[in-house]
Amino acid sequence: MKARVNPFYRSVVLSVEQSEVAELFFEDTNEWQSVAINGKMYDVHLSYEPVESYRNRQAWLDSLVSVYLVGDYTDEEYYSRNLITEVKLEL
């Protein structure tokens, strides 16, 4: 799953295999939302921190959005399976 993030609009567009599947708008810079895609429920986390908080720009970019499949996992398993493979910044 890929994500296109616009930090000014606080929006995230999720895509799978070149098809946009969901667009979410967040009210805060650290917020969770749930979305259903193809009959499965996902938790999406937008976490916008200043670039200076990270060791490099790529680490910052990788931290902007996380997506987790909702299921019967322990907390440790659940948060170790971020489904985002690529994040693009849109300004």
C-alpha positions as CSV (number, residue, x, y, z in Angstrom):
1,M,0.0,0.0,0.0
2,K,1.3,3.5,-0.9
3,A,0.5,6.8,0.6
4,R,0.5,10.3,-0.7
5,V,0.5,12.9,2.1
6,N,-0.3,16.6,1.9
7,P,0.7,18.1,5.3
8,F,-0.9,21.4,4.5
9,Y,-4.3,19.9,3.9
10,R,-3.6,17.1,6.4
11,S,-4.8,14.6,3.8
12,V,-3.6,11.1,3.0
13,V,-4.5,9.3,-0.3
14,L,-3.9,5.5,0.0
15,S,-3.4,3.4,-3.2
16,V,-3.0,-0.2,-4.0
17,E,-1.5,-1.3,-7.3
18,Q,-1.9,2.1,-8.9
19,S,-5.5,2.5,-7.9
20,E,-6.5,5.1,-5.3
21,V,-8.6,3.4,-2.7
22,A,-9.2,6.0,0.0
23,E,-8.6,9.7,0.8
24,L,-8.7,10.7,4.4
25,F,-8.6,14.2,5.9
26,F,-7.3,14.7,9.5
27,E,-8.1,17.5,11.8
28,D,-4.9,17.2,13.9
29,T,-1.3,16.4,13.1
30,N,-1.3,13.3,15.3
31,E,-4.6,11.5,14.7
32,W,-6.0,8.0,14.0
33,Q,-8.8,7.1,11.6
34,S,-10.4,3.9,10.5
35,V,-11.2,3.1,6.9
36,A,-12.8,0.1,5.1
37,I,-11.1,-1.0,1.9
38,N,-12.2,-4.0,-0.1
39,G,-14.2,-5.4,2.8
40,K,-11.3,-5.1,5.3
41,M,-10.9,-2.5,8.1
42,Y,-7.7,-0.6,8.5
43,D,-6.4,1.9,11.1
44,V,-4.5,4.9,9.6
45,H,-2.2,7.0,11.7
46,L,-1.1,10.5,10.6
47,S,1.8,11.7,12.7
48,Y,3.4,15.0,11.6
49,E,6.5,16.1,13.5
50,P,9.1,18.6,12.4
51,V,11.8,17.3,10.1
52,E,14.4,18.3,12.6
53,S,13.1,15.6,15.0
54,Y,14.5,12.9,12.7
55,R,18.0,11.7,11.7
56,N,17.3,12.5,8.0
57,R,14.5,13.5,5.6
58,Q,13.7,9.9,4.6
59,A,13.2,8.8,8.2
60,W,10.8,11.7,8.6
61,L,8.9,10.9,5.4
62,D,8.6,7.2,6.5
63,S,7.1,8.3,9.8
64,L,4.3,10.5,8.4
65,V,1.7,7.8,7.9
66,S,1.1,4.2,9.1
67,V,-1.6,1.8,8.1
68,Y,-2.5,-1.4,10.1
69,L,-5.0,-4.1,9.2
70,V,-7.5,-4.5,12.0
71,G,-7.6,-8.1,13.2
72,D,-7.0,-10.4,16.1
73,Y,-3.5,-9.5,17.0
74,T,-1.7,-8.7,20.2
75,D,-0.6,-5.1,20.5
76,E,3.0,-6.0,19.8
77,E,2.1,-7.9,16.5
78,Y,-0.4,-5.3,15.4
79,Y,1.9,-2.3,15.5
80,S,4.8,-4.1,13.9
81,R,2.9,-4.7,10.6
82,N,2.8,-1.2,8.9
83,L,1.4,-1.9,5.5
84,I,2.8,1.3,3.9
85,T,5.6,0.5,1.4
86,E,6.0,4.0,0.0
87,V,5.2,7.5,1.1
88,K,5.2,10.5,-1.3
89,L,5.0,14.1,-0.1
90,E,2.6,16.3,-2.0
91,L,2.9,20.1,-1.6
